[in-house]
Amino acid sequence: MIKFFFLMPIIMCAIWIWYLNVHEYSLKEGIKGFTYILAFNTIIIGFFVMMIYITH
C-alpha cells in the first residue's frame, strides 16, 4: 500500500496541468496550485504513514 503513495501527487499535478492547458494558463501562472497540491499530499501521506505504523 505504502509504495503507491507517490502516485497521488503525480496524478493530481497531471490533472492540474490539464486544467491549466484547457483554460490557457501557463505553468508559471499555476505554480500556486502546485504548491497547494504538494502541501496537501505531504500532509495526507504523512498522516497515512503515521497511522500505518501506529496500528501495526
C-alpha distance matrix in Angstrom:
0.0 3.8 5.5 5.8 7.4 10.5 11.1 12.1 15.2 16.1 16.4 18.2 20.5 21.3 22.3 24.3 26.1 26.9 28.3 30.4 31.7 32.7 34.6 36.1 34.8 34.3 31.1 33.2 33.9 30.2 29.2 29.1 26.5 24.3 24.8 23.8 20.6 19.5 20.6 18.9 15.5 16.1 16.9 14.0 11.4 13.6 13.8 10.1 9.9 13.2 12.5 9.7 12.5 15.2 14.2 13.4
3.8 0.0 3.8 5.4 5.6 8.4 10.3 11.2 13.6 14.9 15.9 17.4 19.3 20.6 21.9 23.5 25.1 26.5 27.9 29.5 31.1 32.4 34.0 35.3 33.7 32.8 29.4 31.2 32.2 28.6 27.1 27.0 24.8 22.3 22.4 21.8 18.8 17.2 18.1 16.9 13.4 13.4 14.5 12.2 8.9 10.7 11.8 8.6 7.4 11.0 11.3 8.8 10.9 14.0 13.9 13.2
5.5 3.8 0.0 3.8 5.7 7.0 8.7 10.9 13.0 13.4 14.7 16.9 18.3 19.1 21.0 22.7 23.8 25.2 27.0 28.5 29.7 31.2 33.2 34.1 32.6 31.5 28.2 30.2 31.4 27.9 26.5 27.0 24.7 21.9 22.5 22.3 19.1 17.3 19.0 18.2 14.5 14.6 16.5 14.5 11.1 13.2 14.9 12.0 10.7 14.4 15.0 12.5 14.2 17.6 17.6 16.5
5.8 5.4 3.8 0.0 3.8 5.5 5.6 7.7 10.5 10.7 11.3 13.6 15.4 16.0 17.5 19.6 20.9 21.9 23.7 25.5 26.6 27.9 29.9 31.0 29.8 29.0 25.8 28.0 29.0 25.4 24.4 24.8 22.3 19.7 20.7 20.2 16.8 15.6 17.6 16.3 12.6 13.7 15.6 13.1 10.3 13.4 14.7 11.8 11.7 15.4 15.7 13.7 16.2 19.1 18.8 18.4
7.4 5.6 5.7 3.8 0.0 3.8 5.4 5.8 8.1 9.6 10.6 11.9 13.8 15.2 16.5 17.9 19.6 21.1 22.4 24.0 25.6 27.0 28.5 29.7 28.1 27.3 24.0 25.9 26.8 23.1 21.9 21.9 19.5 17.0 17.6 16.9 13.7 12.4 14.0 12.7 9.0 9.9 11.8 9.5 6.7 9.9 11.4 9.1 9.3 12.9 13.6 12.4 14.8 17.4 17.7 17.8
10.5 8.4 7.0 5.5 3.8 0.0 3.8 5.6 6.3 6.9 9.1 10.7 11.6 13.0 15.0 16.2 17.3 19.1 20.8 21.9 23.4 25.2 26.8 27.5 25.8 24.7 21.3 23.2 24.4 20.9 19.5 20.1 17.9 15.0 15.8 15.9 12.6 10.8 13.3 12.8 9.1 9.9 12.8 11.4 8.6 11.6 13.9 12.3 12.0 15.5 16.8 15.7 17.6 20.5 21.1 21.0
11.1 10.3 8.7 5.6 5.4 3.8 0.0 3.8 5.7 5.1 6.0 8.6 9.9 10.5 12.3 14.2 15.3 16.4 18.3 19.9 21.0 22.5 24.5 25.5 24.2 23.4 20.3 22.7 23.6 20.1 19.4 20.1 17.4 14.8 16.4 16.2 12.5 11.8 14.7 13.6 10.1 12.1 14.7 12.7 10.7 14.2 15.9 14.0 14.5 18.1 18.8 17.7 20.1 22.8 23.0 23.0
12.1 11.2 10.9 7.7 5.8 5.6 3.8 0.0 3.8 5.5 5.3 6.2 8.6 10.0 10.8 12.3 14.3 15.5 16.6 18.5 20.1 21.3 22.8 24.2 22.8 22.4 19.4 21.6 22.0 18.3 17.8 17.9 14.9 12.8 14.3 13.4 9.7 9.7 12.1 10.4 7.2 10.1 12.0 9.8 8.9 12.6 13.8 12.4 13.7 16.9 17.4 17.1 19.7 21.9 22.1 22.8
15.2 13.6 13.0 10.5 8.1 6.3 5.7 3.8 0.0 3.8 5.5 5.0 5.9 8.4 9.8 10.3 12.0 14.0 15.1 16.2 18.1 19.8 21.0 22.0 20.1 19.4 16.2 18.1 18.8 15.1 14.2 14.5 11.9 9.3 10.8 10.5 6.8 6.4 9.6 8.8 6.1 8.7 11.3 10.3 9.6 12.8 14.7 14.2 15.1 18.0 19.2 19.2 21.4 23.5 24.3 25.1
16.1 14.9 13.4 10.7 9.6 6.9 5.1 5.5 3.8 0.0 3.8 5.5 5.2 6.1 8.7 9.8 10.5 12.3 14.2 15.3 16.5 18.4 20.1 20.7 19.3 18.3 15.1 17.7 18.7 15.3 14.7 15.9 13.2 10.5 12.8 13.2 9.6 9.3 12.9 12.5 9.9 12.2 15.1 14.0 12.9 16.1 18.1 17.2 17.8 21.1 22.1 21.7 23.9 26.3 27.0 27.3
16.4 15.9 14.7 11.3 10.6 9.1 6.0 5.3 5.5 3.8 0.0 3.8 5.5 5.1 6.3 8.6 9.9 10.6 12.4 14.3 15.4 16.6 18.6 19.8 18.8 18.6 15.9 18.8 19.2 15.7 15.9 16.8 13.6 11.7 14.4 13.9 10.2 11.2 14.4 13.1 10.9 14.0 16.2 14.5 14.0 17.6 18.9 17.7 19.0 22.2 22.7 22.4 25.0 27.2 27.4 28.0
18.2 17.4 16.9 13.6 11.9 10.7 8.6 6.2 5.0 5.5 3.8 0.0 3.8 5.4 5.1 6.2 8.7 9.8 10.5 12.4 14.3 15.3 16.7 18.2 16.8 16.8 14.3 16.8 16.7 13.0 13.3 13.6 10.2 8.9 11.5 10.6 7.0 9.0 11.8 10.4 9.1 12.5 14.4 13.0 13.5 16.8 17.9 17.4 19.1 21.8 22.4 22.7 25.3 27.1 27.5 28.6
20.5 19.3 18.3 15.4 13.8 11.6 9.9 8.6 5.9 5.2 5.5 3.8 0.0 3.8 5.4 4.9 6.1 8.5 9.7 10.4 12.2 14.1 15.3 16.1 14.4 13.8 10.9 13.5 13.9 10.4 10.5 11.7 8.7 6.6 9.9 10.2 7.1 8.4 11.9 11.6 10.5 13.2 15.7 15.2 15.3 18.2 20.0 19.8 21.0 23.7 24.8 25.1 27.3 29.3 30.1 31.0
21.3 20.6 19.1 16.0 15.2 13.0 10.5 10.0 8.4 6.1 5.1 5.4 3.8 0.0 3.8 5.4 5.1 6.2 8.6 9.9 10.6 12.3 14.4 15.1 14.3 13.9 11.5 14.8 15.3 12.1 13.0 14.6 11.6 10.0 13.5 13.8 10.7 12.2 15.6 15.1 13.7 16.6 19.1 18.0 17.9 21.2 22.8 22.1 23.3 26.3 27.1 27.0 29.5 31.6 32.1 32.8
22.3 21.9 21.0 17.5 16.5 15.0 12.3 10.8 9.8 8.7 6.3 5.1 5.4 3.8 0.0 3.8 5.5 5.0 6.2 8.7 9.9 10.5 12.4 14.0 13.5 14.1 12.4 15.7 15.2 11.9 13.6 14.5 11.0 10.6 14.0 13.4 10.6 13.1 16.0 14.8 14.1 17.4 19.2 17.9 18.6 21.9 22.9 22.3 24.1 26.9 27.3 27.6 30.3 32.1 32.3 33.4
24.3 23.5 22.7 19.6 17.9 16.2 14.2 12.3 10.3 9.8 8.6 6.2 4.9 5.4 3.8 0.0 3.8 5.4 5.0 6.2 8.6 9.9 10.7 12.1 10.7 11.2 9.4 12.3 11.6 8.1 10.0 10.9 7.5 7.6 11.2 10.9 8.8 11.5 14.3 13.7 13.7 16.7 18.5 18.0 18.9 21.8 23.0 23.1 24.8 27.3 28.0 28.7 31.1 32.8 33.4 34.6
26.1 25.1 23.8 20.9 19.6 17.3 15.3 14.3 12.0 10.5 9.9 8.7 6.1 5.1 5.5 3.8 0.0 3.8 5.4 5.1 6.2 8.6 10.0 10.3 9.2 9.0 7.3 10.8 10.9 8.2 10.1 12.2 9.7 9.1 12.8 13.5 11.6 13.5 16.7 16.7 16.3 19.0 21.3 20.9 21.3 24.2 25.8 25.7 27.1 29.8 30.8 31.1 33.4 35.3 36.0 37.0
26.9 26.5 25.2 21.9 21.1 19.1 16.4 15.5 14.0 12.3 10.6 9.8 8.5 6.2 5.0 5.4 3.8 0.0 3.8 5.5 5.1 6.1 8.7 9.7 10.0 10.9 10.3 13.9 13.4 11.0 13.6 15.2 12.4 12.4 16.1 16.2 14.1 16.5 19.5 18.9 18.4 21.5 23.5 22.6 23.2 26.4 27.6 27.2 28.9 31.7 32.2 32.5 35.1 36.9 37.3 38.3
28.3 27.9 27.0 23.7 22.4 20.8 18.3 16.6 15.1 14.2 12.4 10.5 9.7 8.6 6.2 5.0 5.4 3.8 0.0 3.8 5.5 5.2 6.3 8.4 8.5 10.4 10.4 13.4 11.9 9.6 12.7 13.6 10.7 11.9 15.3 14.8 13.4 16.4 18.8 18.0 18.4 21.5 23.1 22.4 23.6 26.5 27.5 27.5 29.4 31.9 32.4 33.0 35.7 37.2 37.6 39.0
30.4 29.5 28.5 25.5 24.0 21.9 19.9 18.5 16.2 15.3 14.3 12.4 10.4 9.9 8.7 6.2 5.1 5.5 3.8 0.0 3.8 5.5 5.3 5.9 4.9 6.6 7.1 10.0 8.5 6.9 10.4 11.9 9.9 11.0 14.4 14.7 13.9 16.5 18.9 18.9 19.4 22.1 24.0 23.8 24.9 27.5 28.9 29.2 30.8 33.2 34.1 34.8 37.2 38.8 39.5 40.8
31.7 31.1 29.7 26.6 25.6 23.4 21.0 20.1 18.1 16.5 15.4 14.3 12.2 10.6 9.9 8.6 6.2 5.1 5.5 3.8 0.0 3.8 5.5 4.9 6.0 7.3 8.5 11.8 11.0 10.1 13.3 15.4 13.5 14.0 17.6 18.2 17.0 19.3 22.1 22.0 22.1 24.9 27.0 26.6 27.3 30.2 31.6 31.6 33.1 35.7 36.6 37.0 39.4 41.2 41.8 42.9
32.7 32.4 31.2 27.9 27.0 25.2 22.5 21.3 19.8 18.4 16.6 15.3 14.1 12.3 10.5 9.9 8.6 6.1 5.2 5.5 3.8 0.0 3.8 5.5 7.8 10.3 11.8 14.9 13.4 12.4 15.9 17.3 15.1 16.3 19.7 19.6 18.4 21.2 23.8 23.2 23.5 26.6 28.2 27.5 28.6 31.6 32.6 32.5 34.4 37.0 37.4 38.0 40.6 42.3 42.6 43.8
34.6 34.0 33.2 29.9 28.5 26.8 24.5 22.8 21.0 20.1 18.6 16.7 15.3 14.4 12.4 10.7 10.0 8.7 6.3 5.3 5.5 3.8 0.0 3.8 5.7 9.2 11.3 13.6 11.3 11.0 14.7 15.8 14.0 15.9 19.0 18.8 18.4 21.3 23.4 23.0 23.9 26.8 28.2 27.9 29.4 32.1 33.0 33.3 35.3 37.6 38.2 39.0 41.6 43.0 43.6 45.0
36.1 35.3 34.1 31.0 29.7 27.5 25.5 24.2 22.0 20.7 19.8 18.2 16.1 15.1 14.0 12.1 10.3 9.7 8.4 5.9 4.9 5.5 3.8 0.0 3.8 6.6 9.6 11.7 10.1 10.7 14.2 16.0 14.9 16.3 19.3 19.9 19.6 22.0 24.4 24.5 25.2 27.8 29.7 29.6 30.8 33.3 34.7 35.0 36.7 39.0 40.0 40.7 43.1 44.7 45.4 46.7
34.8 33.7 32.6 29.8 28.1 25.8 24.2 22.8 20.1 19.3 18.8 16.8 14.4 14.3 13.5 10.7 9.2 10.0 8.5 4.9 6.0 7.8 5.7 3.8 0.0 3.8 6.6 8.2 6.3 7.2 10.6 12.4 11.8 13.3 16.1 16.9 17.0 19.3 21.4 22.0 22.9 25.2 27.0 27.4 28.6 30.9 32.4 33.0 34.6 36.7 37.9 38.8 40.9 42.5 43.5 44.8
34.3 32.8 31.5 29.0 27.3 24.7 23.4 22.4 19.4 18.3 18.6 16.8 13.8 13.9 14.1 11.2 9.0 10.9 10.4 6.6 7.3 10.3 9.2 6.6 3.8 0.0 3.8 5.3 5.3 6.6 9.0 11.8 11.8 12.3 15.0 16.7 16.7 18.3 20.7 21.8 22.4 24.3 26.6 27.2 28.0 30.1 32.0 32.7 33.8 36.1 37.6 38.3 40.2 42.0 43.2 44.3
31.1 29.4 28.2 25.8 24.0 21.3 20.3 19.4 16.2 15.1 15.9 14.3 10.9 11.5 12.4 9.4 7.3 10.3 10.4 7.1 8.5 11.8 11.3 9.6 6.6 3.8 0.0 3.8 5.4 5.0 6.3 9.7 9.6 9.2 12.0 14.0 13.8 15.0 17.6 18.9 19.3 21.0 23.4 24.2 24.6 26.7 28.8 29.5 30.4 32.7 34.3 35.0 36.7 38.6 39.9 40.9
33.2 31.2 30.2 28.0 25.9 23.2 22.7 21.6 18.1 17.7 18.8 16.8 13.5 14.8 15.7 12.3 10.8 13.9 13.4 10.0 11.8 14.9 13.6 11.7 8.2 5.3 3.8 0.0 3.8 5.4 5.4 8.6 10.0 9.9 11.6 14.1 14.8 15.6 17.6 19.5 20.3 21.5 23.8 25.1 25.8 27.4 29.6 30.7 31.5 33.4 35.3 36.2 37.7 39.5 41.1 42.2
33.9 32.2 31.4 29.0 26.8 24.4 23.6 22.0 18.8 18.7 19.2 16.7 13.9 15.3 15.2 11.6 10.9 13.4 11.9 8.5 11.0 13.4 11.3 10.1 6.3 5.3 5.4 3.8 0.0 3.8 5.7 7.5 8.7 10.1 11.7 13.3 14.5 16.1 17.6 19.0 20.4 22.0 23.8 25.0 26.1 27.8 29.6 30.8 32.0 33.8 35.5 36.6 38.3 39.8 41.3 42.7
30.2 28.6 27.9 25.4 23.1 20.9 20.1 18.3 15.1 15.3 15.7 13.0 10.4 12.1 11.9 8.1 8.2 11.0 9.6 6.9 10.1 12.4 11.0 10.7 7.2 6.6 5.0 5.4 3.8 0.0 3.8 5.5 5.3 6.7 9.0 10.2 10.9 12.7 14.6 15.6 16.8 18.7 20.5 21.4 22.6 24.5 26.2 27.2 28.5 30.4 31.9 33.0 34.9 36.3 37.7 39.1
29.2 27.1 26.5 24.4 21.9 19.5 19.4 17.8 14.2 14.7 15.9 13.3 10.5 13.0 13.6 10.0 10.1 13.6 12.7 10.4 13.3 15.9 14.7 14.2 10.6 9.0 6.3 5.4 5.7 3.8 0.0 3.8 5.3 5.1 6.3 8.8 9.8 10.7 12.4 14.2 15.4 16.5 18.6 20.0 20.9 22.4 24.5 25.8 26.7 28.4 30.3 31.4 32.9 34.5 36.1 37.4
29.1 27.0 27.0 24.8 21.9 20.1 20.1 17.9 14.5 15.9 16.8 13.6 11.7 14.6 14.5 10.9 12.2 15.2 13.6 11.9 15.4 17.3 15.8 16.0 12.4 11.8 9.7 8.6 7.5 5.5 3.8 0.0 3.8 5.4 5.0 6.3 8.7 10.0 10.6 12.3 14.3 15.4 16.8 18.4 19.9 21.1 22.8 24.5 25.7 27.0 28.8 30.3 31.8 33.0 34.7 36.3
26.5 24.8 24.7 22.3 19.5 17.9 17.4 14.9 11.9 13.2 13.6 10.2 8.7 11.6 11.0 7.5 9.7 12.4 10.7 9.9 13.5 15.1 14.0 14.9 11.8 11.8 9.6 10.0 8.7 5.3 5.3 3.8 0.0 3.8 5.3 5.1 6.1 8.6 9.8 10.5 12.2 14.1 15.5 16.4 18.0 19.8 21.2 22.4 24.0 25.6 27.0 28.4 30.3 31.5 32.8 34.5
24.3 22.3 21.9 19.7 17.0 15.0 14.8 12.8 9.3 10.5 11.7 8.9 6.6 10.0 10.6 7.6 9.1 12.4 11.9 11.0 14.0 16.3 15.9 16.3 13.3 12.3 9.2 9.9 10.1 6.7 5.1 5.4 3.8 0.0 3.8 5.4 5.0 6.1 8.5 9.8 10.5 12.1 14.3 15.3 16.1 17.9 19.9 20.9 22.0 23.9 25.6 26.6 28.3 29.9 31.4 32.6
24.8 22.4 22.5 20.7 17.6 15.8 16.4 14.3 10.8 12.8 14.4 11.5 9.9 13.5 14.0 11.2 12.8 16.1 15.3 14.4 17.6 19.7 19.0 19.3 16.1 15.0 12.0 11.6 11.7 9.0 6.3 5.0 5.3 3.8 0.0 3.8 5.5 5.3 6.1 8.5 9.9 10.6 12.4 14.3 15.3 16.4 18.4 20.1 20.9 22.4 24.4 25.7 27.0 28.4 30.2 31.7
23.8 21.8 22.3 20.2 16.9 15.9 16.2 13.4 10.5 13.2 13.9 10.6 10.2 13.8 13.4 10.9 13.5 16.2 14.8 14.7 18.2 19.6 18.8 19.9 16.9 16.7 14.0 14.1 13.3 10.2 8.8 6.3 5.1 5.4 3.8 0.0 3.8 5.5 5.1 6.0 8.4 9.8 10.7 12.2 14.0 15.3 16.6 18.3 19.8 21.1 22.6 24.3 25.9 26.9 28.5 30.3
20.6 18.8 19.1 16.8 13.7 12.6 12.5 9.7 6.8 9.6 10.2 7.0 7.1 10.7 10.6 8.8 11.6 14.1 13.4 13.9 17.0 18.4 18.4 19.6 17.0 16.7 13.8 14.8 14.5 10.9 9.8 8.7 6.1 5.0 5.5 3.8 0.0 3.8 5.5 5.2 6.1 8.5 10.1 10.6 11.9 14.0 15.4 16.4 17.9 19.8 21.1 22.3 24.2 25.6 26.8 28.4
19.5 17.2 17.3 15.6 12.4 10.8 11.8 9.7 6.4 9.3 11.2 9.0 8.4 12.2 13.1 11.5 13.5 16.5 16.4 16.5 19.3 21.2 21.3 22.0 19.3 18.3 15.0 15.6 16.1 12.7 10.7 10.0 8.6 6.1 5.3 5.5 3.8 0.0 3.8 5.5 5.1 6.0 8.7 9.9 10.3 11.9 14.1 15.2 16.0 17.9 19.8 20.8 22.3 23.9 25.5 26.8
20.6 18.1 19.0 17.6 14.0 13.3 14.7 12.1 9.6 12.9 14.4 11.8 11.9 15.6 16.0 14.3 16.7 19.5 18.8 18.9 22.1 23.8 23.4 24.4 21.4 20.7 17.6 17.6 17.6 14.6 12.4 10.6 9.8 8.5 6.1 5.1 5.5 3.8 0.0 3.8 5.5 5.1 6.4 8.7 10.0 10.6 12.4 14.4 15.4 16.5 18.5 20.1 21.3 22.5 24.4 26.0
18.9 16.9 18.2 16.3 12.7 12.8 13.6 10.4 8.8 12.5 13.1 10.4 11.6 15.1 14.8 13.7 16.7 18.9 18.0 18.9 22.0 23.2 23.0 24.5 22.0 21.8 18.9 19.5 19.0 15.6 14.2 12.3 10.5 9.8 8.5 6.0 5.2 5.5 3.8 0.0 3.8 5.5 5.3 6.2 8.6 9.9 10.7 12.5 14.3 15.4 16.7 18.5 20.3 21.1 22.6 24.5
15.5 13.4 14.5 12.6 9.0 9.1 10.1 7.2 6.1 9.9 10.9 9.1 10.5 13.7 14.1 13.7 16.3 18.4 18.4 19.4 22.1 23.5 23.9 25.2 22.9 22.4 19.3 20.3 20.4 16.8 15.4 14.3 12.2 10.5 9.9 8.4 6.1 5.1 5.5 3.8 0.0 3.8 5.4 5.0 5.8 8.2 9.7 10.4 11.9 13.8 15.1 16.2 18.2 19.6 20.9 22.3
16.1 13.4 14.6 13.7 9.9 9.9 12.1 10.1 8.7 12.2 14.0 12.5 13.2 16.6 17.4 16.7 19.0 21.5 21.5 22.1 24.9 26.6 26.8 27.8 25.2 24.3 21.0 21.5 22.0 18.7 16.5 15.4 14.1 12.1 10.6 9.8 8.5 6.0 5.1 5.5 3.8 0.0 3.8 5.6 5.3 5.9 8.5 10.0 10.4 11.9 14.1 15.3 16.5 18.0 19.9 21.2
16.9 14.5 16.5 15.6 11.8 12.8 14.7 12.0 11.3 15.1 16.2 14.4 15.7 19.1 19.2 18.5 21.3 23.5 23.1 24.0 27.0 28.2 28.2 29.7 27.0 26.6 23.4 23.8 23.8 20.5 18.6 16.8 15.5 14.3 12.4 10.7 10.1 8.7 6.4 5.3 5.4 3.8 0.0 3.8 5.6 5.1 6.1 8.7 10.0 10.5 12.3 14.3 15.6 16.3 18.2 20.1
14.0 12.2 14.5 13.1 9.5 11.4 12.7 9.8 10.3 14.0 14.5 13.0 15.2 18.0 17.9 18.0 20.9 22.6 22.4 23.8 26.6 27.5 27.9 29.6 27.4 27.2 24.2 25.1 25.0 21.4 20.0 18.4 16.4 15.3 14.3 12.2 10.6 9.9 8.7 6.2 5.0 5.6 3.8 0.0 3.8 5.4 5.1 6.3 8.6 9.9 10.6 12.4 14.5 15.3 16.5 18.4
11.4 8.9 11.1 10.3 6.7 8.6 10.7 8.9 9.6 12.9 14.0 13.5 15.3 17.9 18.6 18.9 21.3 23.2 23.6 24.9 27.3 28.6 29.4 30.8 28.6 28.0 24.6 25.8 26.1 22.6 20.9 19.9 18.0 16.1 15.3 14.0 11.9 10.3 10.0 8.6 5.8 5.3 5.6 3.8 0.0 3.8 5.4 5.1 6.1 8.4 9.8 10.5 12.4 14.1 15.3 16.5
13.6 10.7 13.2 13.4 9.9 11.6 14.2 12.6 12.8 16.1 17.6 16.8 18.2 21.2 21.9 21.8 24.2 26.4 26.5 27.5 30.2 31.6 32.1 33.3 30.9 30.1 26.7 27.4 27.8 24.5 22.4 21.1 19.8 17.9 16.4 15.3 14.0 11.9 10.6 9.9 8.2 5.9 5.1 5.4 3.8 0.0 3.8 5.5 5.2 6.1 8.6 10.0 10.8 12.1 14.2 15.6
13.8 11.8 14.9 14.7 11.4 13.9 15.9 13.8 14.7 18.1 18.9 17.9 20.0 22.8 22.9 23.0 25.8 27.6 27.5 28.9 31.6 32.6 33.0 34.7 32.4 32.0 28.8 29.6 29.6 26.2 24.5 22.8 21.2 19.9 18.4 16.6 15.4 14.1 12.4 10.7 9.7 8.5 6.1 5.1 5.4 3.8 0.0 3.8 5.5 5.1 6.2 8.6 10.1 10.4 12.1 14.2
10.1 8.6 12.0 11.8 9.1 12.3 14.0 12.4 14.2 17.2 17.7 17.4 19.8 22.1 22.3 23.1 25.7 27.2 27.5 29.2 31.6 32.5 33.3 35.0 33.0 32.7 29.5 30.7 30.8 27.2 25.8 24.5 22.4 20.9 20.1 18.3 16.4 15.2 14.4 12.5 10.4 10.0 8.7 6.3 5.1 5.5 3.8 0.0 3.8 5.4 5.0 6.1 8.7 9.8 10.5 12.1
9.9 7.4 10.7 11.7 9.3 12.0 14.5 13.7 15.1 17.8 19.0 19.1 21.0 23.3 24.1 24.8 27.1 28.9 29.4 30.8 33.1 34.4 35.3 36.7 34.6 33.8 30.4 31.5 32.0 28.5 26.7 25.7 24.0 22.0 20.9 19.8 17.9 16.0 15.4 14.3 11.9 10.4 10.0 8.6 6.1 5.2 5.5 3.8 0.0 3.8 5.4 5.1 6.4 8.6 10.1 10.8
13.2 11.0 14.4 15.4 12.9 15.5 18.1 16.9 18.0 21.1 22.2 21.8 23.7 26.3 26.9 27.3 29.8 31.7 31.9 33.2 35.7 37.0 37.6 39.0 36.7 36.1 32.7 33.4 33.8 30.4 28.4 27.0 25.6 23.9 22.4 21.1 19.8 17.9 16.5 15.4 13.8 11.9 10.5 9.9 8.4 6.1 5.1 5.4 3.8 0.0 3.8 5.5 5.3 6.1 8.6 10.1
12.5 11.3 15.0 15.7 13.6 16.8 18.8 17.4 19.2 22.1 22.7 22.4 24.8 27.1 27.3 28.0 30.8 32.2 32.4 34.1 36.6 37.4 38.2 40.0 37.9 37.6 34.3 35.3 35.5 31.9 30.3 28.8 27.0 25.6 24.4 22.6 21.1 19.8 18.5 16.7 15.1 14.1 12.3 10.6 9.8 8.6 6.2 5.0 5.4 3.8 0.0 3.8 5.4 5.0 6.0 8.4
9.7 8.8 12.5 13.7 12.4 15.7 17.7 17.1 19.2 21.7 22.4 22.7 25.1 27.0 27.6 28.7 31.1 32.5 33.0 34.8 37.0 38.0 39.0 40.7 38.8 38.3 35.0 36.2 36.6 33.0 31.4 30.3 28.4 26.6 25.7 24.3 22.3 20.8 20.1 18.5 16.2 15.3 14.3 12.4 10.5 10.0 8.6 6.1 5.1 5.5 3.8 0.0 3.8 5.6 5.4 6.1
12.5 10.9 14.2 16.2 14.8 17.6 20.1 19.7 21.4 23.9 25.0 25.3 27.3 29.5 30.3 31.1 33.4 35.1 35.7 37.2 39.4 40.6 41.6 43.1 40.9 40.2 36.7 37.7 38.3 34.9 32.9 31.8 30.3 28.3 27.0 25.9 24.2 22.3 21.3 20.3 18.2 16.5 15.6 14.5 12.4 10.8 10.1 8.7 6.4 5.3 5.4 3.8 0.0 3.8 5.6 5.3
15.2 14.0 17.6 19.1 17.4 20.5 22.8 21.9 23.5 26.3 27.2 27.1 29.3 31.6 32.1 32.8 35.3 36.9 37.2 38.8 41.2 42.3 43.0 44.7 42.5 42.0 38.6 39.5 39.8 36.3 34.5 33.0 31.5 29.9 28.4 26.9 25.6 23.9 22.5 21.1 19.6 18.0 16.3 15.3 14.1 12.1 10.4 9.8 8.6 6.1 5.0 5.6 3.8 0.0 3.8 5.6
14.2 13.9 17.6 18.8 17.7 21.1 23.0 22.1 24.3 27.0 27.4 27.5 30.1 32.1 32.3 33.4 36.0 37.3 37.6 39.5 41.8 42.6 43.6 45.4 43.5 43.2 39.9 41.1 41.3 37.7 36.1 34.7 32.8 31.4 30.2 28.5 26.8 25.5 24.4 22.6 20.9 19.9 18.2 16.5 15.3 14.2 12.1 10.5 10.1 8.6 6.0 5.4 5.6 3.8 0.0 3.8
13.4 13.2 16.5 18.4 17.8 21.0 23.0 22.8 25.1 27.3 28.0 28.6 31.0 32.8 33.4 34.6 37.0 38.3 39.0 40.8 42.9 43.8 45.0 46.7 44.8 44.3 40.9 42.2 42.7 39.1 37.4 36.3 34.5 32.6 31.7 30.3 28.4 26.8 26.0 24.5 22.3 21.2 20.1 18.4 16.5 15.6 14.2 12.1 10.8 10.1 8.4 6.1 5.3 5.6 3.8 0.0
